[in-house]
Amino acid sequence: MTPLIRQLIVTAILALIVGLCTPAFVHRRDFDVALTRMTNKQSNENASVLKAETRTSNWIALEGKLVLCGTAFVLLKRVWEGARHLTLPRK
C-alpha cells in the first residue's frame, strides 16, 4: 500500500468520524407546525404530514453531515500535507 493511499484512507476515516459524531440541529417551522397539529389532534392525516416533515428534516441533517465530512476531509488533507512539508528534510 502506497503512502498516498494510506494517507487518503486515514484522512477519510477521520473525516467520517468528525462528520458523524457532530450533532446536526435542524429547526424548521413546517416541522413545528406539523408536530403541534399532531399533539393537538391526532389523526392519520396529521401523522402522515408529521412523518413527511420528519423525513425531510432527516434528509437536511444528512446533507449537512455529508458537507461536513467533505469539508473535514479537505481540511485534514491540507493539514496532513502541511505537516508533511514541514517535517521533510530540505534539500
Buried (B, 14 or more C-beta within 10 A) or exposed (E): EEEEEEBBEEBBEBBBEBBEEEEBEBEEEEBEEBBEBBEEEEEEEBEEBBEEBEEBBEEBBEEBBEEBBEEBBEEBBEEBEEEEEEEEEEE
